[in-house]
């Protein structure tokens, strides 16, 4: 993964959407950078499911990247 990407392995249960929403709220922020100009920092979430999306780790990661690019 590159410098602006990270991965999480989370259990798929009824709280998954709440946990993903929490992750997004933590990384979403506004920063004043210069002369009152504000920089908005946001994120995108991609989801892939194991074993439904594939049992091979490389393929699972590739599916996650594809979902991320669609989310962006």
Phi and psi in degrees as GROMACS dihedral restraints (atoms count N, CA, C in turn):
[ dihedral_restraints ]
;  ai    aj    ak    al  type     phi  dphi    fc
    3     4     5     6     1   -89.2    20    10
    4     5     6     7     1  -177.5    20    10
    6     7     8     9     1   -64.5    20    10
    7     8     9    10     1   -20.3    20    10
    9    10    11    12     1  -109.6    20    10
   10    11    12    13     1    19.9    20    10
   12    13    14    15     1  -129.6    20    10
   13    14    15    16     1   148.1    20    10
   15    16    17    18     1  -148.7    20    10
   16    17    18    19     1   161.8    20    10
   18    19    20    21     1  -122.3    20    10
   19    20    21    22     1   150.3    20    10
   21    22    23    24     1  -129.9    20    10
   22    23    24    25     1   139.3    20    10
   24    25    26    27     1  -107.8    20    10
   25    26    27    28     1   111.9    20    10
   27    28    29    30     1  -121.4    20    10
   28    29    30    31     1   148.5    20    10
   30    31    32    33     1   -71.5    20    10
   31    32    33    34     1   133.7    20    10
   33    34    35    36     1   -83.2    20    10
   34    35    36    37     1   104.5    20    10
   36    37    38    39     1  -144.5    20    10
   37    38    39    40     1  -170.5    20    10
   39    40    41    42     1   -67.2    20    10
   40    41    42    43     1   -17.5    20    10
   42    43    44    45     1   -93.4    20    10
   43    44    45    46     1     1.6    20    10
   45    46    47    48     1   -58.4    20    10
   46    47    48    49     1   -47.4    20    10
   48    49    50    51     1   -61.4    20    10
   49    50    51    52     1   -40.8    20    10
   51    52    53    54     1   -63.1    20    10
   52    53    54    55     1   -40.9    20    10
   54    55    56    57     1   -68.1    20    10
   55    56    57    58     1   -39.2    20    10
   57    58    59    60     1   -66.4    20    10
   58    59    60    61     1   -38.7    20    10
   60    61    62    63     1   -63.2    20    10
   61    62    63    64     1   -39.4    20    10
   63    64    65    66     1   -63.7    20    10
   64    65    66    67     1   -43.7    20    10
   66    67    68    69     1   -58.6    20    10
   67    68    69    70     1   -46.5    20    10
   69    70    71    72     1   -63.2    20    10
   70    71    72    73     1   -39.4    20    10
   72    73    74    75     1   -68.0    20    10
   73    74    75    76     1   -30.4    20    10
   75    76    77    78     1   -70.8    20    10
   76    77    78    79     1   -39.7    20    10
   78    79    80    81     1   -88.3    20    10
   79    80    81    82     1   -12.4    20    10
   81    82    83    84     1   -84.4    20    10
   82    83    84    85     1   124.4    20    10
   84    85    86    87     1  -155.6    20    10
   85    86    87    88     1   167.6    20    10
   87    88    89    90     1  -123.5    20    10
   88    89    90    91     1   131.6    20    10
   90    91    92    93     1  -123.0    20    10
   91    92    93    94     1   131.6    20    10
   93    94    95    96     1   -79.2    20    10
   94    95    96    97     1   124.0    20    10
   96    97    98    99     1  -106.3    20    10
   97    98    99   100     1   -37.7    20    10
   99   100   101   102     1  -169.5    20    10
  100   101   102   103     1   133.1    20    10
  102   103   104   105     1    49.5    20    10
  103   104   105   106     1    40.2    20    10
  105   106   107   108     1    79.1    20    10
  106   107   108   109     1     3.0    20    10
  108   109   110   111     1   -78.2    20    10
  109   110   111   112     1   138.2    20    10
  111   112   113   114     1  -111.1    20    10
  112   113   114   115     1   137.6    20    10
  114   115   116   117     1  -108.5    20    10
  115   116   117   118     1   123.8    20    10
  117   118   119   120     1   -92.3    20    10
  118   119   120   121     1   127.2    20    10
  120   121   122   123     1  -109.8    20    10
  121   122   123   124     1   121.8    20    10
  123   124   125   126     1  -130.8    20    10
  124   125   126   127     1   177.4    20    10
  126   127   128   129     1  -142.0    20    10
  127   128   129   130     1   167.9    20    10
  129   130   131   132     1  -124.6    20    10
  130   131   132   133     1   146.8    20    10
  132   133   134   135     1  -117.0    20    10
  133   134   135   136     1   134.3    20    10
  135   136   137   138     1  -123.0    20    10
  136   137   138   139     1   148.0    20    10
  138   139   140   141     1  -132.1    20    10
  139   140   141   142     1   134.9    20    10
  141   142   143   144     1  -135.2    20    10
  142   143   144   145     1   149.4    20    10
  144   145   146   147     1  -115.5    20    10
  145   146   147   148     1   135.1    20    10
  147   148   149   150     1  -104.1    20    10
  148   149   150   151     1   133.8    20    10
  150   151   152   153     1   -95.2    20    10
  151   152   153   154     1     4.1    20    10
  153   154   155   156     1   -58.1    20    10
  154   155   156   157     1   -38.4    20    10
  156   157   158   159     1   -85.2    20    10
  157   158   159   160     1   -16.9    20    10
  159   160   161   162     1   152.8    20    10
  160   161   162   163     1   154.2    20    10
  162   163   164   165     1   -96.6    20    10
  163   164   165   166     1   -10.3    20    10
  165   166   167   168     1   -84.2    20    10
  166   167   168   169     1   124.5    20    10
  168   169   170   171     1   -56.2    20    10
  169   170   171   172     1   -40.2    20    10
  171   172   173   174     1   -64.8    20    10
  172   173   174   175     1   -41.9    20    10
  174   175   176   177     1   -68.5    20    10
  175   176   177   178     1   -39.3    20    10
  177   178   179   180     1   -60.5    20    10
  178   179   180   181     1   -44.2    20    10
  180   181   182   183     1   -65.5    20    10
  181   182   183   184     1   -40.0    20    10
  183   184   185   186     1   -61.6    20    10
  184   185   186   187     1   -41.7    20    10
  186   187   188   189     1   -63.7    20    10
  187   188   189   190     1   -37.3    20    10
  189   190   191   192     1   -64.4    20    10
  190   191   192   193     1   -42.4    20    10
  192   193   194   195     1   -63.7    20    10
  193   194   195   196     1   -40.8    20    10
  195   196   197   198     1   -62.7    20    10
  196   197   198   199     1   -41.7    20    10
  198   199   200   201     1   -65.4    20    10
  199   200   201   202     1   -37.0    20    10
  201   202   203   204     1   -64.1    20    10
  202   203   204   205     1   -44.3    20    10
  204   205   206   207     1   -65.7    20    10
  205   206   207   208     1   -33.1    20    10
  207   208   209   210     1   -68.2    20    10
  208   209   210   211     1   -37.1    20    10
  210   211   212   213     1   -67.3    20    10
  211   212   213   214     1   -36.9    20    10
